Amino acid sequence: ALILQKIISFSYFTILVRNLEPESLGKYFFAISFTTIFAIFIDIGMANVLTRETAKNQNNAQNLLSAVLSIKLPLAILSLIITITFVNLFGYSALIKHLIYLSCISMVLDSFTTSFFAIIRGFHNLKFESIGAIIFQFIVMVFGIIMLYFKMDLRWLMMALVLASSFYFLYAFIILWKKWHIKIMPLYDKVLIKSMIKIALPFGIFAIFQRFYTYFDSVLLLIFAGERAVGLYQPAFKIIFALQFIPMAFTASLYPAMSNYWINDKQRLTKIFEQALNYMIIISIPISIGIISLSDKIVLLFKSDYNEATLPIQIIIVALFFIFINFPIGSLLNACDKQKINTINMGIIVCVSIILNLILIPKFQTVGASITVFITNTLMFVLGIYWTSKIIRYNYQKIFITFLKAALSAVVMCVFILYFKLYINIFIIILFSGLVYFIALFLLGGIKKEDVIRILEIIRIKKS
């Protein structure tokens, strides 16, 4: 479901880019980025708490949801007031204001939908959420395409998002009510609310830092470089965002084992961490090198107005290597009860990101924002690897050898791409370059038969 959702989402993004000028695309995604930052203040990490506490005691699901609703309703009103106040203080154009107001509707609806599905996850059911997520993306794409076909303005394009969010909200509400007989009814329980806020606080702080880090660069780009720069930055941002599901799904399947081995078997924990790093290295390097080599072709999938997006894509994709390997590092810290370290690290990254963007964006615009992404993800790796070395002792040399073999195989793949990309369709090139990479890696001993078996086992575990 996640893969299909990402495919639909990125396909729709490609359609948007092919039909909108950079300035229009910049306005549209700025409005979404702006409201997404404020949306986290409605949830404050409650989704994780709802799922965990419901899983512990399913009979308490009604009380948990009612308590969360009593927290989120005033927070939603407060977030809307703050968002609207900021929008008017900054003096944005009428169109951007309207886009943000419409995006706010989606923001509030999505926040409550997240709570509904958090409860459903606590009942160990992902089926309905998976179906709903796919339908949500499909509604956005279909109605978005209709609006583009009839050349409606950006407000109607944002209405497609509002319509999809409304469906998703009602869908989750009906499922929760019909299948589990849980009512959408706020209930003020001081003791329960205090307990939930205490549990949610670390999750909430981390989520706030993460949202700021992910979306604040688009806000600064609009302030210092204008709407066109925000639009030109989106292809690079969306490629990175779309590809993150790979390490996210992979490490999610390893997290329970890491948590178990931290208590019962430190040696197995070390081994599984080394394997996770090796796999992320093997996967991320060819993707990074491949996209850099094909960036000029990738931009052609959009339109000529986006030629200036080539360099930001090349810079930001270099960071993909660190983004991938930061996932198992973060999972290890969480599994070993070091959530506070993850939160502190993310806080440091946010501060560094804001400072670098304030320095680089006024001078280099989208290139400056891309450089910041690379530097901050590298710093996140340095901070994370420092703490992991204090928790477990793993074989640095073995991991470095894997890196060298993967890098050499990627160089062979790069030569293949650069030679044939002038003559062969980009999609065929992607397929054959992947084969070239894995053949070279296999011949160098970077991947063995047992590695393939292990990856297939992880996929089966994830499916079950």
C-alpha positions as CSV (number, residue, x, y, z in Angstrom):
1,A,0.0,0.0,0.0
2,L,2.8,2.4,0.9
3,I,4.6,1.7,-2.4
4,L,1.4,2.1,-4.4
5,Q,0.6,5.3,-2.5
6,K,4.1,6.7,-3.3
7,I,3.8,5.8,-7.0
8,I,0.4,7.6,-7.3
9,S,1.7,10.6,-5.3
10,F,4.9,11.0,-7.4
11,S,2.9,10.4,-10.7
12,Y,0.5,13.2,-9.7
13,F,3.5,15.4,-8.8
14,T,5.0,14.8,-12.3
15,I,1.6,15.8,-13.8
16,L,1.6,19.0,-11.8
17,V,5.1,19.9,-12.8
18,R,4.3,19.3,-16.5
19,N,1.3,21.6,-16.3
20,L,2.3,24.3,-13.9
21,E,5.0,27.0,-14.1
22,P,7.6,27.0,-11.3
23,E,5.9,30.1,-9.8
24,S,2.5,28.4,-9.6
25,L,4.0,25.2,-8.3
26,G,5.9,27.2,-5.7
27,K,2.7,28.8,-4.4
28,Y,0.9,25.5,-4.2
29,F,3.6,23.7,-2.3
30,F,4.5,26.6,-0.1
31,A,0.9,26.7,1.2
32,I,1.1,22.9,2.0
33,S,4.6,23.3,3.6
34,F,3.4,26.3,5.7
35,T,0.4,24.5,7.1
36,T,2.2,21.2,7.6
37,I,4.6,22.9,10.0
38,F,1.7,24.1,12.2
39,A,-0.2,20.8,11.9
40,I,2.2,19.0,14.3
41,F,1.0,21.3,17.1
42,I,-2.4,19.6,16.8
43,D,-1.1,16.1,17.2
44,I,2.0,16.7,19.5
45,G,2.9,13.0,19.2
46,M,-0.4,11.6,20.3
47,A,-0.7,9.1,17.4
48,N,2.2,7.0,18.7
49,V,0.7,7.0,22.2
50,L,-2.8,6.0,21.0
51,T,-1.5,3.0,19.1
52,R,0.8,1.8,21.9
53,E,-1.8,2.2,24.7
54,T,-4.6,0.7,22.7
55,A,-2.5,-2.3,21.9
56,K,-1.8,-2.7,25.6
57,N,-5.5,-2.6,26.5
58,Q,-8.0,-2.6,23.7
59,N,-10.9,-2.2,26.0
60,N,-9.7,1.2,26.9
61,A,-9.7,2.5,23.3
62,Q,-12.8,4.6,23.7
63,N,-11.4,6.5,26.7
64,L,-8.1,7.0,25.0
65,L,-9.6,8.5,21.9
66,S,-12.0,10.6,23.9
67,A,-9.2,12.0,26.0
68,V,-7.1,12.8,22.8
69,L,-10.0,14.5,21.2
70,S,-10.5,16.7,24.2
71,I,-6.8,17.7,23.8
72,K,-6.8,18.1,20.0
73,L,-10.0,20.2,19.6
74,P,-8.7,23.3,21.4
75,L,-5.2,22.7,19.9
76,A,-6.8,22.6,16.4
77,I,-8.6,25.9,17.0
78,L,-5.4,27.4,18.5
79,S,-3.3,26.2,15.5
80,L,-5.8,27.7,13.0
81,I,-5.7,31.0,14.8
82,I,-1.9,31.1,14.9
83,T,-1.6,30.0,11.2
84,I,-4.1,32.6,10.0
85,T,-2.3,35.3,12.2
86,F,1.1,34.5,10.7
87,V,-0.3,34.5,7.2
88,N,-1.7,38.0,7.6
89,L,1.4,39.3,9.4
90,F,3.7,38.3,6.6
91,G,1.6,40.0,4.0
92,Y,1.3,37.2,1.5
93,S,-0.7,37.7,-1.7
94,A,-4.4,37.0,-1.7
95,L,-3.9,33.8,-3.7
96,I,-1.3,32.4,-1.3
97,K,-3.6,33.3,1.7
98,H,-6.5,31.4,0.1
99,L,-4.3,28.4,-0.6
100,I,-3.2,28.3,3.0
101,Y,-6.7,28.7,4.3
102,L,-7.8,25.7,2.1
103,S,-4.8,23.7,3.2
104,C,-5.7,24.4,6.8
105,I,-9.0,22.5,6.3
106,S,-6.9,19.5,5.1
107,M,-4.5,20.0,8.0
108,V,-7.2,19.8,10.7
109,L,-9.1,16.9,9.0
110,D,-5.9,14.9,8.5
111,S,-4.9,15.4,12.1
112,F,-8.1,13.8,13.4
113,T,-7.9,11.1,10.8
114,T,-4.4,10.2,12.0
115,S,-5.9,9.7,15.5
116,F,-8.7,7.5,14.2
117,F,-6.2,5.2,12.4
118,A,-3.8,5.2,15.4
119,I,-6.6,3.5,17.4
120,I,-7.2,1.1,14.5
121,R,-3.5,0.2,14.4
122,G,-3.8,-0.5,18.1
123,F,-6.2,-3.3,17.2
124,H,-3.5,-4.7,14.9
125,N,-5.3,-3.8,11.7
126,L,-3.6,-2.0,8.9
127,K,-5.9,-3.1,6.1
128,F,-8.4,-0.2,6.3
129,E,-5.7,2.4,6.6
130,S,-3.9,1.0,3.6
131,I,-7.0,1.0,1.4
132,G,-8.0,4.5,2.5
133,A,-4.5,5.9,1.9
134,I,-4.5,4.6,-1.7
135,I,-8.1,5.9,-2.3
136,F,-7.0,9.3,-0.8
137,Q,-4.1,9.6,-3.3
138,F,-6.3,8.5,-6.1
139,I,-8.9,11.1,-5.3
140,V,-6.3,13.9,-5.2
141,M,-4.9,12.8,-8.5
142,V,-8.2,12.3,-10.4
143,F,-9.8,15.6,-9.2
144,G,-6.4,17.4,-9.6
145,I,-6.2,16.2,-13.2
146,I,-9.8,17.4,-13.9
147,M,-9.0,20.8,-12.5
148,L,-5.8,21.0,-14.6
149,Y,-7.8,19.9,-17.7
150,F,-10.3,22.7,-17.3
151,K,-7.5,25.1,-16.5
152,M,-8.9,26.0,-13.1
153,D,-6.8,28.2,-10.8
154,L,-4.7,26.9,-7.9
155,R,-7.5,27.3,-5.4
156,W,-9.5,24.6,-7.2
157,L,-6.3,22.4,-7.3
158,M,-6.1,22.7,-3.5
159,M,-9.8,21.8,-3.3
160,A,-8.8,18.4,-4.7
161,L,-6.7,17.9,-1.5
162,V,-9.6,19.1,0.7
163,L,-12.0,16.7,-1.0
164,A,-9.6,13.8,-0.5
165,S,-9.0,14.7,3.2
166,S,-12.8,15.0,3.8
167,F,-13.2,11.5,2.3
168,Y,-10.4,10.1,4.4
169,F,-11.8,11.6,7.6
170,L,-15.3,10.2,7.0
171,Y,-13.9,6.8,5.9
172,A,-11.8,6.5,9.1
173,F,-14.7,7.7,11.3
174,I,-17.2,5.2,9.8
175,I,-14.8,2.3,10.1
176,L,-14.0,3.1,13.7
177,W,-17.7,3.4,14.6
178,K,-19.1,0.5,12.6
179,K,-16.4,-2.1,13.2
180,W,-15.2,-1.3,16.7
181,H,-18.2,0.7,18.0
182,I,-16.0,3.6,19.1
183,K,-17.7,7.0,19.2
184,I,-16.1,10.3,18.3
185,M,-16.9,11.9,21.7
186,P,-14.5,14.2,23.6
187,L,-14.2,13.5,27.3
188,Y,-12.1,15.5,29.7
189,D,-10.3,13.1,32.1
190,K,-7.6,15.1,33.8
191,V,-5.6,12.1,35.1
192,L,-5.7,10.3,31.8
193,I,-4.9,13.4,29.8
194,K,-2.0,14.3,32.0
195,S,-0.6,10.7,31.7
196,M,-0.9,10.8,27.9
197,I,0.7,14.2,27.5
198,K,3.6,13.0,29.6
199,I,4.1,9.9,27.4
200,A,3.6,11.8,24.2
201,L,6.0,14.7,25.0
202,P,9.2,13.1,23.7
203,F,7.4,11.9,20.5
204,G,5.9,15.4,20.1
205,I,9.2,17.3,20.5
206,F,10.9,15.0,18.0
207,A,8.0,15.4,15.5
208,I,8.1,19.2,15.8
209,F,11.8,19.2,15.1
210,Q,11.3,16.8,12.2
211,R,8.5,18.9,10.6
212,F,10.5,22.1,10.9
213,Y,13.5,20.4,9.4
214,T,11.5,18.9,6.5
215,Y,9.4,21.9,5.5
216,F,10.9,25.1,6.8
217,D,13.4,25.4,3.9
218,S,10.4,26.0,1.5
219,V,9.2,28.8,3.7
220,L,12.6,30.4,3.8
221,L,12.9,30.0,0.0
222,L,9.7,31.9,-0.5
223,I,10.9,34.7,1.8
224,F,14.4,35.1,0.4
225,A,14.2,33.8,-3.2
226,G,10.5,33.9,-4.3
227,E,7.8,31.6,-5.5
228,R,9.8,30.4,-8.6
229,A,12.6,29.1,-6.3
230,V,10.1,27.1,-4.2
231,G,8.8,25.6,-7.4
232,L,12.3,24.7,-8.7
233,Y,13.2,23.1,-5.4
234,Q,10.2,20.7,-5.4
235,P,11.5,18.1,-7.9
236,A,14.6,17.5,-5.7
237,F,12.5,17.5,-2.5
238,K,9.9,15.2,-3.9
239,I,12.4,12.6,-5.2
240,I,14.1,12.4,-1.7
241,F,10.7,12.3,0.0
242,A,9.4,9.5,-2.3
243,L,12.5,7.3,-1.8
244,Q,12.4,7.4,2.0
245,F,9.8,4.7,2.1
246,I,12.6,2.2,1.3
247,P,14.7,2.6,4.5
248,M,11.5,3.4,6.5
249,A,9.9,0.0,5.6
250,F,13.2,-1.9,5.9
251,T,14.1,-0.6,9.4
252,A,10.5,-0.9,10.6
253,S,10.8,-4.6,10.0
254,L,14.0,-4.8,12.0
255,Y,13.0,-2.6,14.9
256,P,11.2,-5.3,17.0
257,A,14.2,-7.6,16.7
258,M,16.6,-4.8,17.7
259,S,14.5,-4.1,20.8
260,N,14.4,-7.8,21.7
261,Y,18.2,-8.3,21.1
262,W,19.0,-5.2,23.2
263,I,17.7,-6.9,26.2
264,N,18.5,-10.6,25.4
265,D,21.4,-10.8,23.0
266,K,23.8,-7.9,22.4
267,Q,25.9,-10.0,19.9
268,R,22.8,-10.6,17.7
269,L,22.0,-6.9,18.0
270,T,25.5,-6.0,16.7
271,K,25.1,-8.4,13.8
272,I,21.7,-7.2,12.7
273,F,22.8,-3.6,12.9
274,E,25.8,-4.3,10.7
275,Q,23.6,-6.1,8.2
276,A,21.1,-3.1,8.2
277,L,24.0,-0.7,7.5
278,N,25.4,-2.9,4.7
279,Y,22.0,-3.2,3.0
280,M,21.3,0.5,3.2
281,I,24.8,1.2,1.7
282,I,24.2,-1.3,-1.1
283,I,20.8,0.2,-1.9
284,S,21.5,3.9,-1.5
285,I,24.7,4.2,-3.5
286,P,23.4,3.1,-6.9
287,I,20.2,5.1,-6.4
288,S,22.3,8.3,-5.7
289,I,24.8,7.7,-8.5
290,G,22.0,6.7,-10.9
291,I,19.9,9.8,-10.3
292,I,22.9,12.1,-10.5
293,S,23.9,10.5,-13.8
294,L,20.4,10.8,-15.2
295,S,19.4,14.1,-13.6
296,D,19.4,15.9,-17.0
297,K,17.0,13.2,-18.4
298,I,14.8,13.2,-15.2
299,V,14.3,17.0,-15.6
300,L,13.1,16.4,-19.2
301,L,10.2,14.3,-17.8
302,F,8.9,17.7,-16.5
303,K,9.2,20.7,-18.8
304,S,11.9,23.0,-20.0
305,D,11.0,25.6,-17.3
306,Y,12.5,23.3,-14.7
307,N,16.0,22.9,-16.3
308,E,17.4,25.0,-13.4
309,A,16.3,22.1,-11.0
310,T,19.1,19.9,-12.3
311,L,21.9,21.1,-10.0
312,P,19.7,21.1,-6.8
313,I,18.7,17.5,-7.7
314,Q,22.3,16.4,-8.1
315,I,23.4,18.0,-4.8
316,I,20.4,16.8,-2.7
317,I,20.7,13.3,-4.0
318,V,24.2,13.0,-2.6
319,A,22.5,13.3,0.8
320,L,20.4,10.2,0.0
321,F,23.3,8.0,1.1
322,F,23.3,9.5,4.6
323,I,19.4,9.7,4.7
324,F,19.3,5.9,4.1
325,I,21.9,4.9,6.7
326,N,20.5,7.3,9.3
327,F,17.4,5.2,9.5
328,P,19.0,2.1,11.0
329,I,21.1,4.3,13.3
330,G,18.0,6.1,14.6
331,S,16.2,2.7,15.0
332,L,19.1,1.4,17.0
333,L,19.0,4.4,19.4
334,N,15.2,4.0,19.8
335,A,15.4,0.3,20.4
336,C,18.1,0.8,23.1
337,D,15.9,3.3,25.0
338,K,17.9,6.3,23.7
339,Q,15.0,8.3,22.3
340,K,16.2,11.4,24.1
341,I,19.4,11.3,22.2
342,N,17.5,11.1,18.9
343,T,15.4,14.1,19.9
344,I,18.5,16.1,20.9
345,N,20.3,15.2,17.7
346,M,17.2,16.3,15.7
347,G,17.1,19.6,17.7
348,I,20.7,20.2,16.8
349,I,20.1,19.5,13.1
350,V,17.1,21.9,13.0
351,C,19.2,24.7,14.5
352,V,22.0,24.1,12.1
353,S,19.6,23.8,9.2
354,I,17.9,27.1,9.9
355,I,21.3,28.9,10.3
356,L,22.7,27.4,7.1
357,N,19.5,28.2,5.2
358,L,19.6,31.8,6.4
359,I,23.1,32.1,5.1
360,L,23.0,30.1,1.9
361,I,19.4,30.7,0.5
362,P,19.8,34.5,0.0
363,K,23.1,33.9,-1.9
364,F,22.5,30.6,-3.7
365,Q,18.7,30.1,-3.6
366,T,17.7,26.5,-4.4
367,V,21.3,25.4,-4.5
368,G,21.8,26.8,-1.0
369,A,18.8,24.8,0.3
370,S,20.2,21.7,-1.3
371,I,23.6,22.2,0.2
372,T,22.0,22.6,3.6
373,V,20.2,19.2,3.2
374,F,23.5,17.5,2.4
375,I,25.4,19.1,5.3
376,T,22.7,18.5,7.9
377,N,22.2,14.8,6.9
378,T,25.9,14.3,7.1
379,L,25.9,15.9,10.5
380,M,23.0,13.7,11.6
381,F,25.1,10.6,10.6
382,V,28.1,11.9,12.5
383,L,26.0,12.5,15.7
384,G,24.2,9.2,15.4
385,I,27.3,7.0,14.7
386,Y,29.0,8.7,17.7
387,W,26.3,7.4,20.0
388,T,25.9,4.0,18.4
389,S,29.7,3.4,19.0
390,K,29.0,3.9,22.8
391,I,26.1,1.3,22.7
392,I,27.6,-1.6,20.7
393,R,30.9,-2.6,19.2
394,Y,30.7,-3.3,15.5
395,N,33.1,-4.0,12.7
396,Y,33.9,-0.7,11.0
397,Q,36.3,-2.3,8.6
398,K,33.7,-4.8,7.3
399,I,31.2,-2.0,6.7
400,F,33.8,0.2,5.0
401,I,34.7,-2.7,2.7
402,T,31.0,-3.1,1.7
403,F,31.0,0.7,1.0
404,L,34.1,0.4,-1.3
405,K,32.6,-2.6,-3.2
406,A,29.2,-0.8,-3.6
407,A,31.0,2.4,-4.7
408,L,33.1,0.6,-7.3
409,S,30.1,-1.3,-8.6
410,A,28.2,2.1,-8.9
411,V,31.1,3.5,-10.9
412,V,30.8,0.7,-13.4
413,M,27.0,1.4,-13.5
414,C,27.7,5.1,-14.0
415,V,30.0,4.4,-17.0
416,F,27.2,2.3,-18.5
417,I,24.6,5.0,-17.9
418,L,26.8,7.9,-19.3
419,Y,27.5,5.8,-22.5
420,F,24.1,4.6,-23.3
421,K,21.7,7.3,-22.0
422,L,22.0,9.3,-25.2
423,Y,20.7,6.3,-27.2
424,I,18.3,4.4,-24.9
425,N,15.0,5.4,-23.2
426,I,15.5,6.5,-19.6
427,F,13.2,3.7,-18.1
428,I,15.1,1.0,-20.0
429,I,18.4,2.6,-18.9
430,I,17.2,2.4,-15.2
431,L,16.4,-1.3,-15.6
432,F,19.6,-2.3,-17.2
433,S,21.8,-0.1,-15.1
434,G,20.4,-1.8,-12.0
435,L,21.3,-5.2,-13.4
436,V,24.8,-4.0,-14.3
437,Y,25.3,-2.7,-10.7
438,F,24.2,-5.9,-9.0
439,I,26.2,-8.1,-11.4
440,A,29.3,-6.1,-10.6
441,L,28.5,-6.2,-6.9
442,F,28.0,-9.9,-6.9
443,L,31.3,-10.5,-8.8
444,L,33.1,-8.3,-6.3
445,G,31.6,-10.3,-3.4
446,G,29.6,-7.3,-2.1
447,I,26.5,-9.3,-2.0
448,K,26.1,-13.1,-1.5
449,K,23.4,-15.7,-1.8
450,E,22.7,-15.6,1.9
451,D,22.2,-11.8,1.7
452,V,19.5,-12.2,-0.9
453,I,17.8,-14.9,1.3
454,R,18.0,-12.6,4.3
455,I,16.4,-9.7,2.4
456,L,13.6,-12.0,1.2
457,E,13.0,-13.1,4.8
458,I,12.8,-9.5,6.0
459,I,10.2,-8.8,3.2
460,R,8.2,-11.8,4.3
461,I,8.3,-10.7,7.9
462,K,7.1,-7.3,6.9
463,K,4.2,-8.7,4.9
464,S,3.1,-10.9,7.8
